[in-house]
Amino acid sequence: CSTISAPINVTVKPVPLAKVVAGGPLTFCAGKNVLLRATTGTGYTYQWKRGGVDIAGATLSNYYASTTGYYAVVVSNTSGCSTTSETLTVVVKPLPLATITPIGSTTICMGKNVLLRASSGPNYTYQWKWGATPIVGAVQSTYAASKPGYYTVIVTNATGCSVTSPAIPVIVKPLPA
């Protein structure tokens, strides 16, 4: 014996597309960011996550990531269906320390100099500047300043990140007649 049941209507709701595209490099120096863009669609809502945890207030289709982590977005549609995107890995490289310590007074007599010492670190490289002009060959952690003006140093670390130090003024007094 057999019988046919009453028909049941089955509705399959579409799932949204969830894809993330980076608007630039995913590895960068601290103080910068990368734009992460999710697929957009009519009626879509968004929730960005870092390391699987919701990012508070990150509910737009775009998100600027400025912290190291694993980023994904959950895209929901008006049918109540949601999809999680693939994960993108963002790596933020640390900046070097860039300070200048004068060894002695920065007010000197003409013909003398003051030794300026930059902060040091593993595999740091240096470029000293007098005003806005790079000083040719001044690529050590110290520089003997003898001209009046403002001195800075650009410090670059092993990861390629650079920082310019605050300026140090050097005053040169004339010799008496």
VMD Tcl script that builds the backbone (N, CA, C; Angstrom):
set m [mol new atoms 531]
animate dup $m
set s [atomselect $m all]
$s set {name element resname resid chain x y z} {
  {N N CYS 1 A 0.849 -1.180 0.000}
  {CA C CYS 1 A 0.000 0.000 0.000}
  {C C CYS 1 A 0.885 1.231 0.000}
  {N N SER 2 A 0.438 2.258 -0.614}
  {CA C SER 2 A 1.175 3.515 -0.598}
  {C C SER 2 A 0.205 4.674 -0.644}
  {N N THR 3 A 0.697 5.803 -0.224}
  {CA C THR 3 A -0.113 7.017 -0.260}
  {C C THR 3 A 0.818 8.198 -0.525}
  {N N ILE 4 A 0.298 9.252 -1.025}
  {CA C ILE 4 A 1.096 10.447 -1.298}
  {C C ILE 4 A 0.706 11.506 -0.272}
  {N N SER 5 A 1.721 12.068 0.343}
  {CA C SER 5 A 1.461 13.096 1.352}
  {C C SER 5 A 1.076 14.398 0.692}
  {N N ALA 6 A 0.607 15.290 1.505}
  {CA C ALA 6 A 0.291 16.629 1.017}
  {C C ALA 6 A 1.605 17.321 0.657}
  {N N PRO 7 A 1.641 18.095 -0.399}
  {CA C PRO 7 A 2.887 18.758 -0.781}
  {C C PRO 7 A 3.305 19.803 0.257}
  {N N ILE 8 A 4.622 19.953 0.409}
  {CA C ILE 8 A 5.205 20.970 1.296}
  {C C ILE 8 A 6.034 21.898 0.421}
  {N N ASN 9 A 5.843 23.171 0.599}
  {CA C ASN 9 A 6.583 24.160 -0.169}
  {C C ASN 9 A 7.920 24.432 0.534}
  {N N VAL 10 A 9.030 24.209 -0.159}
  {CA C VAL 10 A 10.371 24.446 0.395}
  {C C VAL 10 A 10.944 25.669 -0.295}
  {N N THR 11 A 11.375 26.652 0.511}
  {CA C THR 11 A 11.994 27.863 -0.031}
  {C C THR 11 A 13.468 27.870 0.345}
  {N N VAL 12 A 14.317 27.982 -0.649}
  {CA C VAL 12 A 15.754 28.067 -0.415}
  {C C VAL 12 A 16.142 29.537 -0.529}
  {N N LYS 13 A 16.604 30.087 0.550}
  {CA C LYS 13 A 16.997 31.491 0.570}
  {C C LYS 13 A 18.436 31.603 0.066}
  {N N PRO 14 A 18.724 32.599 -0.736}
  {CA C PRO 14 A 20.086 32.752 -1.246}
  {C C PRO 14 A 21.028 33.252 -0.147}
  {N N VAL 15 A 22.263 32.785 -0.195}
  {CA C VAL 15 A 23.273 33.275 0.748}
  {C C VAL 15 A 24.025 34.415 0.077}
  {N N PRO 16 A 24.452 35.379 0.828}
  {CA C PRO 16 A 25.193 36.498 0.229}
  {C C PRO 16 A 26.612 36.062 -0.125}
  {N N LEU 17 A 27.181 36.789 -1.048}
  {CA C LEU 17 A 28.576 36.582 -1.405}
  {C C LEU 17 A 29.432 37.314 -0.374}
  {N N ALA 18 A 30.447 36.645 0.143}
  {CA C ALA 18 A 31.325 37.285 1.134}
  {C C ALA 18 A 32.762 37.145 0.667}
  {N N LYS 19 A 33.255 38.204 0.068}
  {CA C LYS 19 A 34.628 38.228 -0.410}
  {C C LYS 19 A 35.278 39.517 0.069}
  {N N VAL 20 A 36.554 39.438 0.451}
  {CA C VAL 20 A 37.282 40.618 0.915}
  {C C VAL 20 A 38.450 40.871 -0.027}
  {N N VAL 21 A 38.620 42.130 -0.390}
  {CA C VAL 21 A 39.737 42.557 -1.229}
  {C C VAL 21 A 40.502 43.630 -0.472}
  {N N ALA 22 A 41.828 43.507 -0.444}
  {CA C ALA 22 A 42.672 44.512 0.224}
  {C C ALA 22 A 42.972 45.637 -0.760}
  {N N GLY 23 A 42.897 46.861 -0.278}
  {CA C GLY 23 A 43.180 48.034 -1.102}
  {C C GLY 23 A 44.642 48.416 -1.121}
  {N N GLY 24 A 45.503 47.554 -0.614}
  {CA C GLY 24 A 46.939 47.827 -0.577}
  {C C GLY 24 A 47.654 46.652 0.057}
  {N N PRO 25 A 48.953 46.820 0.336}
  {CA C PRO 25 A 49.725 45.733 0.944}
  {C C PRO 25 A 49.178 45.372 2.331}
  {N N LEU 26 A 49.208 44.099 2.650}
  {CA C LEU 26 A 48.734 43.621 3.951}
  {C C LEU 26 A 49.827 43.682 5.016}
  {N N THR 27 A 51.062 43.951 4.611}
  {CA C THR 27 A 52.168 44.130 5.554}
  {C C THR 27 A 52.662 45.560 5.390}
  {N N PHE 28 A 52.722 46.300 6.510}
  {CA C PHE 28 A 53.111 47.706 6.448}
  {C C PHE 28 A 53.647 48.142 7.810}
  {N N CYS 29 A 54.207 49.342 7.850}
  {CA C CYS 29 A 54.793 49.884 9.081}
  {C C CYS 29 A 53.697 50.469 9.984}
  {N N ALA 30 A 53.957 50.446 11.286}
  {CA C ALA 30 A 53.024 51.010 12.272}
  {C C ALA 30 A 52.710 52.458 11.909}
  {N N GLY 31 A 51.485 52.858 12.219}
  {CA C GLY 31 A 51.042 54.211 11.907}
  {C C GLY 31 A 50.319 54.291 10.573}
  {N N LYS 32 A 50.325 53.216 9.818}
  {CA C LYS 32 A 49.612 53.166 8.540}
  {C C LYS 32 A 48.462 52.186 8.671}
  {N N ASN 33 A 47.728 51.966 7.594}
  {CA C ASN 33 A 46.627 51.013 7.614}
  {C C ASN 33 A 46.390 50.486 6.210}
  {N N VAL 34 A 45.494 49.531 6.106}
  {CA C VAL 34 A 45.103 48.999 4.804}
  {C C VAL 34 A 43.576 48.951 4.759}
  {N N LEU 35 A 43.029 49.341 3.622}
  {CA C LEU 35 A 41.585 49.310 3.425}
  {C C LEU 35 A 41.182 47.895 3.030}
  {N N LEU 36 A 40.239 47.308 3.787}
  {CA C LEU 36 A 39.664 46.010 3.455}
  {C C LEU 36 A 38.247 46.275 2.957}
  {N N ARG 37 A 37.939 45.767 1.768}
  {CA C ARG 37 A 36.632 46.014 1.161}
  {C C ARG 37 A 35.886 44.700 1.007}
  {N N ALA 38 A 34.646 44.679 1.483}
  {CA C ALA 38 A 33.789 43.496 1.346}
  {C C ALA 38 A 32.912 43.645 0.113}
  {N N THR 39 A 32.444 42.516 -0.374}
  {CA C THR 39 A 31.476 42.505 -1.468}
  {C C THR 39 A 30.233 43.269 -1.025}
  {N N THR 40 A 29.713 44.090 -1.916}
  {CA C THR 40 A 28.514 44.848 -1.564}
  {C C THR 40 A 27.311 44.299 -2.323}
  {N N GLY 41 A 26.143 44.494 -1.763}
  {CA C GLY 41 A 24.910 44.055 -2.395}
  {C C GLY 41 A 23.730 44.747 -1.742}
  {N N THR 42 A 22.625 44.762 -2.415}
  {CA C THR 42 A 21.418 45.407 -1.900}
  {C C THR 42 A 20.948 44.686 -0.640}
  {N N GLY 43 A 20.782 45.449 0.423}
  {CA C GLY 43 A 20.284 44.890 1.676}
  {C C GLY 43 A 21.320 44.149 2.496}
  {N N TYR 44 A 22.578 44.190 2.093}
  {CA C TYR 44 A 23.621 43.493 2.862}
  {C C TYR 44 A 23.950 44.269 4.144}
  {N N THR 45 A 24.261 43.545 5.198}
  {CA C THR 45 A 24.809 44.134 6.423}
  {C C THR 45 A 26.134 43.425 6.698}
  {N N TYR 46 A 26.979 44.073 7.501}
  {CA C TYR 46 A 28.353 43.604 7.677}
  {C C TYR 46 A 28.753 43.603 9.152}
  {N N GLN 47 A 29.617 42.671 9.495}
  {CA C GLN 47 A 30.264 42.662 10.808}
  {C C GLN 47 A 31.685 42.168 10.603}
  {N N TRP 48 A 32.644 43.077 10.825}
  {CA C TRP 48 A 34.057 42.723 10.690}
  {C C TRP 48 A 34.528 42.031 11.956}
  {N N LYS 49 A 35.457 41.095 11.755}
  {CA C LYS 49 A 36.029 40.342 12.876}
  {C C LYS 49 A 37.550 40.347 12.769}
  {N N ARG 50 A 38.191 40.365 13.931}
  {CA C ARG 50 A 39.652 40.187 13.995}
  {C C ARG 50 A 39.897 39.025 14.935}
  {N N GLY 51 A 40.566 38.003 14.432}
  {CA C GLY 51 A 40.827 36.823 15.240}
  {C C GLY 51 A 39.542 36.131 15.662}
  {N N GLY 52 A 38.496 36.220 14.842}
  {CA C GLY 52 A 37.228 35.572 15.153}
  {C C GLY 52 A 36.335 36.335 16.114}
  {N N VAL 53 A 36.778 37.507 16.566}
  {CA C VAL 53 A 36.012 38.310 17.527}
  {C C VAL 53 A 35.473 39.550 16.817}
  {N N ASP 54 A 34.194 39.865 17.076}
  {CA C ASP 54 A 33.595 41.055 16.475}
  {C C ASP 54 A 34.394 42.302 16.825}
  {N N ILE 55 A 34.573 43.177 15.830}
  {CA C ILE 55 A 35.191 44.480 16.054}
  {C C ILE 55 A 34.043 45.454 16.302}
  {N N ALA 56 A 34.001 46.043 17.480}
  {CA C ALA 56 A 32.903 46.945 17.860}
  {C C ALA 56 A 32.777 48.087 16.859}
  {N N GLY 57 A 31.575 48.286 16.367}
  {CA C GLY 57 A 31.298 49.401 15.477}
  {C C GLY 57 A 31.723 49.195 14.037}
  {N N ALA 58 A 32.346 48.080 13.714}
  {CA C ALA 58 A 32.831 47.830 12.352}
  {C C ALA 58 A 31.736 47.133 11.552}
  {N N THR 59 A 30.767 47.920 11.089}
  {CA C THR 59 A 29.585 47.351 10.431}
  {C C THR 59 A 29.344 47.942 9.039}
  {N N LEU 60 A 30.373 48.514 8.446}
  {CA C LEU 60 A 30.269 49.026 7.075}
  {C C LEU 60 A 30.918 48.028 6.114}
  {N N SER 61 A 30.761 48.246 4.829}
  {CA C SER 61 A 31.348 47.333 3.853}
  {C C SER 61 A 32.870 47.476 3.770}
  {N N ASN 62 A 33.412 48.602 4.256}
  {CA C ASN 62 A 34.860 48.833 4.267}
  {C C ASN 62 A 35.362 48.914 5.702}
  {N N TYR 63 A 36.617 48.485 5.877}
  {CA C TYR 63 A 37.230 48.589 7.197}
  {C C TYR 63 A 38.708 48.888 7.013}
  {N N TYR 64 A 39.227 49.845 7.794}
  {CA C TYR 64 A 40.652 50.178 7.762}
  {C C TYR 64 A 41.344 49.413 8.886}
  {N N ALA 65 A 42.173 48.438 8.523}
  {CA C ALA 65 A 42.902 47.632 9.509}
  {C C ALA 65 A 44.247 48.282 9.793}
  {N N SER 66 A 44.532 48.503 11.072}
  {CA C SER 66 A 45.795 49.133 11.466}
  {C C SER 66 A 46.517 48.330 12.546}
  {N N THR 67 A 46.016 47.141 12.837}
  {CA C THR 67 A 46.574 46.277 13.882}
  {C C THR 67 A 46.826 44.892 13.292}
  {N N THR 68 A 47.906 44.260 13.720}
  {CA C THR 68 A 48.200 42.905 13.274}
  {C C THR 68 A 47.058 41.972 13.664}
  {N N GLY 69 A 46.681 41.092 12.747}
  {CA C GLY 69 A 45.642 40.119 13.061}
  {C C GLY 69 A 45.088 39.446 11.831}
  {N N TYR 70 A 44.135 38.558 12.069}
  {CA C TYR 70 A 43.443 37.816 11.014}
  {C C TYR 70 A 42.057 38.430 10.864}
  {N N TYR 71 A 41.757 38.985 9.693}
  {CA C TYR 71 A 40.522 39.726 9.470}
  {C C TYR 71 A 39.578 38.981 8.532}
  {N N ALA 72 A 38.302 39.013 8.867}
  {CA C ALA 72 A 37.243 38.458 8.026}
  {C C ALA 72 A 36.002 39.307 8.243}
  {N N VAL 73 A 35.022 39.138 7.347}
  {CA C VAL 73 A 33.767 39.864 7.483}
  {C C VAL 73 A 32.615 38.879 7.329}
  {N N VAL 74 A 31.596 39.065 8.149}
  {CA C VAL 74 A 30.371 38.289 8.026}
  {C C VAL 74 A 29.381 39.169 7.275}
  {N N VAL 75 A 28.911 38.671 6.123}
  {CA C VAL 75 A 27.966 39.415 5.304}
  {C C VAL 75 A 26.601 38.744 5.440}
  {N N SER 76 A 25.590 39.539 5.796}
  {CA C SER 76 A 24.221 39.025 5.938}
  {C C SER 76 A 23.329 39.731 4.928}
  {N N ASN 77 A 22.279 39.017 4.482}
  {CA C ASN 77 A 21.342 39.636 3.548}
  {C C ASN 77 A 19.961 39.765 4.192}
  {N N THR 78 A 19.017 40.310 3.435}
  {CA C THR 78 A 17.677 40.551 3.976}
  {C C THR 78 A 16.910 39.266 4.227}
  {N N SER 79 A 17.372 38.142 3.680}
  {CA C SER 79 A 16.724 36.844 3.916}
  {C C SER 79 A 17.132 36.241 5.252}
  {N N GLY 80 A 18.073 36.887 5.932}
  {CA C GLY 80 A 18.553 36.369 7.210}
  {C C GLY 80 A 19.674 35.371 7.068}
  {N N CYS 81 A 20.207 35.204 5.860}
  {CA C CYS 81 A 21.335 34.289 5.641}
  {C C CYS 81 A 22.638 35.067 5.738}
  {N N SER 82 A 23.682 34.396 6.188}
  {CA C SER 82 A 24.981 35.064 6.302}
  {C C SER 82 A 26.094 34.128 5.846}
  {N N THR 83 A 27.187 34.737 5.425}
  {CA C THR 83 A 28.377 34.020 4.975}
  {C C THR 83 A 29.585 34.745 5.533}
  {N N THR 84 A 30.576 33.975 5.957}
  {CA C THR 84 A 31.832 34.563 6.445}
  {C C THR 84 A 32.879 34.479 5.332}
  {N N SER 85 A 33.585 35.575 5.108}
  {CA C SER 85 A 34.615 35.630 4.065}
  {C C SER 85 A 35.838 34.816 4.462}
  {N N GLU 86 A 36.721 34.661 3.511}
  {CA C GLU 86 A 38.029 34.099 3.826}
  {C C GLU 86 A 38.771 35.089 4.730}
  {N N THR 87 A 39.793 34.597 5.397}
  {CA C THR 87 A 40.550 35.423 6.335}
  {C C THR 87 A 41.760 36.041 5.626}
  {N N LEU 88 A 41.993 37.321 5.890}
  {CA C LEU 88 A 43.200 38.000 5.407}
  {C C LEU 88 A 44.100 38.270 6.606}
  {N N THR 89 A 45.387 38.039 6.426}
  {CA C THR 89 A 46.359 38.258 7.499}
  {C C THR 89 A 47.013 39.625 7.321}
  {N N VAL 90 A 46.867 40.478 8.328}
  {CA C VAL 90 A 47.489 41.804 8.325}
  {C C VAL 90 A 48.662 41.778 9.301}
  {N N VAL 91 A 49.827 42.256 8.835}
  {CA C VAL 91 A 51.027 42.306 9.670}
  {C C VAL 91 A 51.501 43.750 9.759}
  {N N VAL 92 A 51.559 44.277 10.976}
  {CA C VAL 92 A 52.029 45.638 11.210}
  {C C VAL 92 A 53.436 45.551 11.807}
  {N N LYS 93 A 54.406 46.117 11.065}
  {CA C LYS 93 A 55.807 46.076 11.493}
  {C C LYS 93 A 56.094 47.236 12.454}
  {N N PRO 94 A 56.922 46.991 13.474}
  {CA C PRO 94 A 57.205 48.054 14.448}
  {C C PRO 94 A 58.110 49.141 13.864}
  {N N LEU 95 A 57.961 50.335 14.413}
  {CA C LEU 95 A 58.815 51.460 14.030}
  {C C LEU 95 A 60.062 51.487 14.905}
  {N N PRO 96 A 61.169 51.986 14.379}
  {CA C PRO 96 A 62.353 52.159 15.228}
  {C C PRO 96 A 62.178 53.376 16.131}
  {N N LEU 97 A 62.999 53.449 17.146}
  {CA C LEU 97 A 63.042 54.632 18.000}
  {C C LEU 97 A 63.954 55.645 17.315}
  {N N ALA 98 A 63.550 56.895 17.255}
  {CA C ALA 98 A 64.353 57.927 16.590}
  {C C ALA 98 A 64.449 59.152 17.487}
  {N N THR 99 A 65.517 59.205 18.267}
  {CA C THR 99 A 65.782 60.372 19.107}
  {C C THR 99 A 67.247 60.759 18.933}
  {N N ILE 100 A 67.544 62.000 19.263}
  {CA C ILE 100 A 68.924 62.489 19.219}
  {C C ILE 100 A 69.308 62.951 20.614}
  {N N THR 101 A 70.465 62.496 21.069}
  {CA C THR 101 A 71.016 62.947 22.347}
  {C C THR 101 A 72.309 63.699 22.059}
  {N N PRO 102 A 72.358 65.000 22.383}
  {CA C PRO 102 A 73.624 65.717 22.192}
  {C C PRO 102 A 74.607 65.341 23.301}
  {N N ILE 103 A 75.839 65.106 22.925}
  {CA C ILE 103 A 76.896 64.823 23.898}
  {C C ILE 103 A 77.635 66.144 24.119}
  {N N GLY 104 A 77.120 66.931 25.039}
  {CA C GLY 104 A 77.658 68.260 25.302}
  {C C GLY 104 A 76.631 69.311 24.931}
  {N N SER 105 A 77.044 70.552 25.041}
  {CA C SER 105 A 76.156 71.678 24.764}
  {C C SER 105 A 75.920 71.811 23.263}
  {N N THR 106 A 74.706 72.204 22.892}
  {CA C THR 106 A 74.414 72.444 21.478}
  {C C THR 106 A 74.669 73.904 21.096}
  {N N THR 107 A 75.162 74.687 22.049}
  {CA C THR 107 A 75.645 76.034 21.748}
  {C C THR 107 A 77.159 75.962 21.789}
  {N N ILE 108 A 77.787 76.149 20.622}
  {CA C ILE 108 A 79.240 75.957 20.499}
  {C C ILE 108 A 79.882 77.199 19.885}
  {N N CYS 109 A 81.175 77.290 20.017}
  {CA C CYS 109 A 81.926 78.371 19.385}
  {C C CYS 109 A 82.301 77.958 17.964}
  {N N MET 110 A 82.441 78.966 17.090}
  {CA C MET 110 A 82.812 78.705 15.709}
  {C C MET 110 A 84.103 77.890 15.677}
  {N N GLY 111 A 84.156 76.894 14.802}
  {CA C GLY 111 A 85.328 76.035 14.687}
  {C C GLY 111 A 85.243 74.785 15.554}
  {N N LYS 112 A 84.246 74.718 16.421}
  {CA C LYS 112 A 84.044 73.541 17.286}
  {C C LYS 112 A 82.864 72.732 16.755}
  {N N ASN 113 A 82.572 71.619 17.412}
  {CA C ASN 113 A 81.401 70.837 17.036}
  {C C ASN 113 A 80.801 70.193 18.282}
  {N N VAL 114 A 79.600 69.678 18.115}
  {CA C VAL 114 A 78.929 68.940 19.172}
  {C C VAL 114 A 78.561 67.586 18.582}
  {N N LEU 115 A 78.820 66.541 19.345}
  {CA C LEU 115 A 78.505 65.196 18.886}
  {C C LEU 115 A 77.022 64.906 19.142}
  {N N LEU 116 A 76.320 64.525 18.089}
  {CA C LEU 116 A 74.903 64.158 18.186}
  {C C LEU 116 A 74.820 62.642 18.048}
  {N N ARG 117 A 74.131 62.012 18.991}
  {CA C ARG 117 A 74.015 60.549 18.980}
  {C C ARG 117 A 72.551 60.164 18.790}
  {N N ALA 118 A 72.314 59.325 17.783}
  {CA C ALA 118 A 70.959 58.829 17.513}
  {C C ALA 118 A 70.701 57.586 18.343}
  {N N SER 119 A 69.424 57.322 18.609}
  {CA C SER 119 A 69.056 56.093 19.310}
  {C C SER 119 A 69.531 54.910 18.474}
  {N N SER 120 A 69.944 53.852 19.171}
  {CA C SER 120 A 70.473 52.695 18.441}
  {C C SER 120 A 69.576 51.486 18.664}
  {N N GLY 121 A 69.673 50.552 17.753}
  {CA C GLY 121 A 68.898 49.325 17.836}
  {C C GLY 121 A 69.486 48.301 16.886}
  {N N PRO 122 A 69.000 47.075 16.969}
  {CA C PRO 122 A 69.552 46.029 16.111}
  {C C PRO 122 A 69.302 46.326 14.631}
  {N N ASN 123 A 70.378 46.359 13.870}
  {CA C ASN 123 A 70.330 46.574 12.415}
  {C C ASN 123 A 69.706 47.902 11.999}
  {N N TYR 124 A 69.820 48.929 12.836}
  {CA C TYR 124 A 69.341 50.255 12.453}
  {C C TYR 124 A 70.303 50.847 11.424}
  {N N THR 125 A 69.742 51.632 10.486}
  {CA C THR 125 A 70.557 52.435 9.581}
  {C C THR 125 A 70.134 53.888 9.765}
  {N N TYR 126 A 71.019 54.810 9.364}
  {CA C TYR 126 A 70.822 56.232 9.679}
  {C C TYR 126 A 71.074 57.106 8.459}
  {N N GLN 127 A 70.384 58.244 8.406}
  {CA C GLN 127 A 70.672 59.315 7.474}
  {C C GLN 127 A 70.431 60.630 8.201}
  {N N TRP 128 A 71.536 61.360 8.429}
  {CA C TRP 128 A 71.431 62.644 9.108}
  {C C TRP 128 A 71.028 63.727 8.111}
  {N N LYS 129 A 70.283 64.734 8.628}
  {CA C LYS 129 A 69.851 65.851 7.796}
  {C C LYS 129 A 70.151 67.158 8.522}
  {N N TRP 130 A 70.521 68.153 7.749}
  {CA C TRP 130 A 70.718 69.525 8.242}
  {C C TRP 130 A 69.600 70.330 7.602}
  {N N GLY 131 A 68.626 70.734 8.412}
  {CA C GLY 131 A 67.413 71.341 7.864}
  {C C GLY 131 A 66.688 70.267 7.065}
  {N N ALA 132 A 66.362 70.570 5.825}
  {CA C ALA 132 A 65.682 69.597 4.958}
  {C C ALA 132 A 66.661 68.848 4.058}
  {N N THR 133 A 67.953 69.151 4.188}
  {CA C THR 133 A 68.954 68.584 3.289}
  {C C THR 133 A 69.664 67.382 3.902}
  {N N PRO 134 A 69.637 66.228 3.216}
  {CA C PRO 134 A 70.419 65.080 3.697}
  {C C PRO 134 A 71.917 65.426 3.658}
  {N N ILE 135 A 72.640 65.017 4.683}
  {CA C ILE 135 A 74.075 65.266 4.749}
  {C C ILE 135 A 74.770 64.071 4.092}
  {N N VAL 136 A 75.466 64.330 2.997}
  {CA C VAL 136 A 76.127 63.271 2.233}
  {C C VAL 136 A 77.132 62.532 3.120}
  {N N GLY 137 A 77.015 61.213 3.156}
  {CA C GLY 137 A 77.948 60.374 3.909}
  {C C GLY 137 A 77.676 60.281 5.401}
  {N N ALA 138 A 76.692 61.014 5.902}
  {CA C ALA 138 A 76.382 60.997 7.343}
  {C C ALA 138 A 75.385 59.877 7.611}
  {N N VAL 139 A 75.898 58.647 7.713}
  {CA C VAL 139 A 75.042 57.471 7.843}
  {C C VAL 139 A 75.402 56.617 9.059}
  {N N GLN 140 A 76.090 57.203 10.011}
  {CA C GLN 140 A 76.445 56.493 11.242}
  {C C GLN 140 A 75.460 56.896 12.346}
  {N N SER 141 A 75.575 56.260 13.493}
  {CA C SER 141 A 74.673 56.580 14.603}
  {C C SER 141 A 75.045 57.897 15.294}
  {N N THR 142 A 76.213 58.441 14.978}
  {CA C THR 142 A 76.621 59.734 15.544}
  {C C THR 142 A 76.990 60.682 14.408}
  {N N TYR 143 A 76.890 61.983 14.724}
  {CA C TYR 143 A 77.295 63.000 13.764}
  {C C TYR 143 A 77.853 64.188 14.525}
  {N N ALA 144 A 78.985 64.709 14.057}
  {CA C ALA 144 A 79.611 65.876 14.673}
  {C C ALA 144 A 79.107 67.129 13.951}
  {N N ALA 145 A 78.183 67.843 14.586}
  {CA C ALA 145 A 77.578 69.032 13.985}
  {C C ALA 145 A 78.423 70.251 14.278}
  {N N SER 146 A 78.735 71.035 13.221}
  {CA C SER 146 A 79.554 72.235 13.405}
  {C C SER 146 A 78.915 73.474 12.787}
  {N N LYS 147 A 77.836 73.309 12.044}
  {CA C LYS 147 A 77.155 74.447 11.423}
  {C C LYS 147 A 75.889 74.768 12.211}
  {N N PRO 148 A 75.502 76.037 12.246}
  {CA C PRO 148 A 74.256 76.381 12.941}
  {C C PRO 148 A 73.053 75.882 12.146}
  {N N GLY 149 A 72.029 75.467 12.868}
  {CA C GLY 149 A 70.810 75.019 12.205}
  {C C GLY 149 A 70.158 73.887 12.970}
  {N N TYR 150 A 69.167 73.292 12.350}
  {CA C TYR 150 A 68.421 72.201 12.959}
  {C C TYR 150 A 68.842 70.871 12.337}
  {N N TYR 151 A 69.126 69.908 13.196}
  {CA C TYR 151 A 69.570 68.592 12.755}
  {C C TYR 151 A 68.515 67.531 13.112}
  {N N THR 152 A 68.287 66.626 12.180}
  {CA C THR 152 A 67.417 65.474 12.422}
  {C C THR 152 A 68.130 64.240 11.890}
  {N N VAL 153 A 67.613 63.075 12.261}
  {CA C VAL 153 A 68.154 61.826 11.730}
  {C C VAL 153 A 66.972 60.919 11.367}
  {N N ILE 154 A 67.075 60.295 10.206}
  {CA C ILE 154 A 66.091 59.294 9.793}
  {C C ILE 154 A 66.654 57.945 10.195}
  {N N VAL 155 A 65.910 57.239 11.050}
  {CA C VAL 155 A 66.340 55.918 11.527}
  {C C VAL 155 A 65.466 54.866 10.850}
  {N N THR 156 A 66.113 53.873 10.259}
  {CA C THR 156 A 65.406 52.773 9.595}
  {C C THR 156 A 65.797 51.476 10.274}
  {N N ASN 157 A 64.803 50.621 10.567}
  {CA C ASN 157 A 65.104 49.347 11.233}
  {C C ASN 157 A 65.194 48.216 10.206}
  {N N ALA 158 A 65.442 47.013 10.681}
  {CA C ALA 158 A 65.648 45.853 9.817}
  {C C ALA 158 A 64.411 45.497 9.001}
  {N N THR 159 A 63.222 45.906 9.455}
  {CA C THR 159 A 61.998 45.588 8.712}
  {C C THR 159 A 61.696 46.639 7.643}
  {N N GLY 160 A 62.544 47.669 7.529}
  {CA C GLY 160 A 62.364 48.691 6.510}
  {C C GLY 160 A 61.509 49.866 6.924}
  {N N CYS 161 A 61.120 49.933 8.185}
  {CA C CYS 161 A 60.312 51.054 8.673}
  {C C CYS 161 A 61.231 52.191 9.111}
  {N N SER 162 A 60.833 53.422 8.779}
  {CA C SER 162 A 61.654 54.602 9.082}
  {C C SER 162 A 60.878 55.615 9.903}
  {N N VAL 163 A 61.639 56.340 10.737}
  {CA C VAL 163 A 61.083 57.435 11.535}
  {C C VAL 163 A 62.110 58.564 11.540}
  {N N THR 164 A 61.628 59.799 11.443}
  {CA C THR 164 A 62.501 60.963 11.551}
  {C C THR 164 A 62.422 61.495 12.973}
  {N N SER 165 A 63.587 61.756 13.550}
  {CA C SER 165 A 63.652 62.253 14.929}
  {C C SER 165 A 63.157 63.689 15.007}
  {N N PRO 166 A 62.829 64.124 16.229}
  {CA C PRO 166 A 62.593 65.562 16.417}
  {C C PRO 166 A 63.898 66.318 16.142}
  {N N ALA 167 A 63.779 67.571 15.724}
  {CA C ALA 167 A 64.955 68.379 15.384}
  {C C ALA 167 A 65.682 68.861 16.632}
  {N N ILE 168 A 66.993 68.914 16.524}
  {CA C ILE 168 A 67.854 69.459 17.585}
  {C C ILE 168 A 68.525 70.713 17.018}
  {N N PRO 169 A 68.350 71.885 17.677}
  {CA C PRO 169 A 69.010 73.082 17.171}
  {C C PRO 169 A 70.467 73.158 17.647}
  {N N VAL 170 A 71.331 73.578 16.733}
  {CA C VAL 170 A 72.729 73.816 17.077}
  {C C VAL 170 A 72.999 75.305 16.824}
  {N N ILE 171 A 73.525 75.975 17.869}
  {CA C ILE 171 A 73.825 77.409 17.781}
  {C C ILE 171 A 75.331 77.570 17.771}
  {N N VAL 172 A 75.839 78.330 16.801}
  {CA C VAL 172 A 77.284 78.567 16.681}
  {C C VAL 172 A 77.535 80.044 16.970}
  {N N LYS 173 A 78.331 80.297 18.031}
  {CA C LYS 173 A 78.656 81.663 18.414}
  {C C LYS 173 A 79.949 82.085 17.702}
  {N N PRO 174 A 80.029 83.345 17.267}
  {CA C PRO 174 A 81.246 83.802 16.598}
  {C C PRO 174 A 82.394 83.955 17.609}
  {N N LEU 175 A 83.602 83.816 17.083}
  {CA C LEU 175 A 84.800 84.019 17.927}
  {C C LEU 175 A 85.016 85.515 18.141}
  {N N PRO 176 A 85.615 85.900 19.237}
  {CA C PRO 176 A 85.885 87.325 19.438}
  {C C PRO 176 A 86.969 87.810 18.474}
  {N N ALA 177 A 86.926 89.107 18.182}
  {CA C ALA 177 A 87.911 89.692 17.256}
  {C C ALA 177 A 89.262 89.726 17.935}
}
mol reanalyze $m
mol bondsrecalc $m
mol representation Tube
mol addrep $m
